[in-house]
Amino acid sequence: MRTYIGHQQAISAEDFAELALGTPVELWLGVEGETDEERAAREDAARDILAAPEYCDLPDLVSRVAAEAIEAYAPELFNVIKLPRPARRRTSRKGAAA
């Protein structure tokens, strides 16, 4: 099955996330072996992106992408079963006041 975001085909999970978010995943997660200076530059770029008006809904978009990925690859995580509530115990308030 092929997955397309707009006119681009997402071949891997990383492609899907990058196309869905509009930014490279590495920008948010970092890369193995990055220096402190590289990390600081990456975080500055991420802050600049989050400050832009077109990305004000990015947290909601990330949540939606994560939920869609869970639904596609691990739907059993959404199988929620209501647990029965324990019966309330009524305490008697009758008694002699001393």
LODOTOR-392629 format. One line per 5 residues: number of its first residue (from 1); their letters; for each residue z, x, y negated of C-alpha. Coordinates in pm, whole numbers, m for minus. Layout:
BEGIN
NUM	a	Z/X/Y ~ ...
END
This chain:
BEGIN
1	mrtyi	0/0/0 ~ m93/135/m342 ~ 126/97/m647 ~ m21/93/m996 ~ 156/106/m1330
6	ghqqa	m105/4/m1585 ~ m420/187/m1478 ~ m234/479/m1318 ~ m162/502/m947 ~ 192/604/m855
11	isaed	165/825/m547 ~ 530/927/m518 ~ 865/786/m625 ~ 869/1041/m907 ~ 528/921/m1027
16	faela	648/561/m1016 ~ 958/638/m1222 ~ 766/848/m1475 ~ 494/585/m1522 ~ 742/300/m1539
21	lgtpv	966/474/m1792 ~ 694/643/m1993 ~ 877/976/m1986 ~ 906/1251/m1724 ~ 1203/1209/m1490
26	elwlg	1294/1575/m1541 ~ 1369/1497/m1905 ~ 1663/1283/m1798 ~ 1771/1455/m1478 ~ 1695/1818/m1558
31	veget	1554/2076/m1321 ~ 1725/2308/m1081 ~ 1799/2648/m1230 ~ 1758/2553/m1595 ~ 1948/2768/m1843
36	deera	2206/2634/m2085 ~ 1953/2677/m2365 ~ 1687/2482/m2174 ~ 1937/2208/m2095 ~ 2040/2181/m2462
41	areda	1673/2157/m2569 ~ 1605/1892/m2303 ~ 1907/1688/m2410 ~ 1802/1713/m2777 ~ 1456/1583/m2685
46	ardil	1611/1298/m2485 ~ 1835/1203/m2780 ~ 1532/1200/m3010 ~ 1346/972/m2770 ~ 1641/733/m2740
51	aapey	1662/715/m3120 ~ 1298/600/m3147 ~ 1262/221/m3193 ~ 1009/187/m2909 ~ 1269/316/m2662
56	cdlpd	1560/98/m2774 ~ 1529/m103/m2451 ~ 1512/204/m2225 ~ 1854/144/m2060 ~ 1742/m208/m1960
61	lvsrv	1410/m72/m1835 ~ 1585/195/m1626 ~ 1810/m71/m1473 ~ 1509/m289/m1391 ~ 1319/3/m1233
66	aaeai	1625/93/m1025 ~ 1668/m268/m910 ~ 1299/m292/m817 ~ 1322/33/m621 ~ 1629/m90/m436
71	eayap	1460/m421/m362 ~ 1151/m242/m229 ~ 1318/33/m26 ~ 1670/m89/55 ~ 1679/m469/17
76	elfnv	1988/m493/234 ~ 2188/m359/m61 ~ 2124/m691/m236 ~ 2256/m898/55 ~ 2583/m1008/m96
81	iklpr	2820/m1226/100 ~ 3093/m1419/m75 ~ 3429/m1343/70 ~ 3669/m1631/115 ~ 3950/m1642/m134
86	parrr	4297/m1630/10 ~ 4478/m1961/0 ~ 4722/m1989/m286 ~ 5080/m2018/m188 ~ 5273/m2272/m380
91	tsrkg	5627/m2180/m453 ~ 5880/m2449/m492 ~ 6046/m2457/m828 ~ 6314/m2694/m713 ~ 6654/m2551/m701
96	aaa	6995/m2572/m848 ~ 7052/m2409/m1178 ~ 7374/m2217/m1181
END
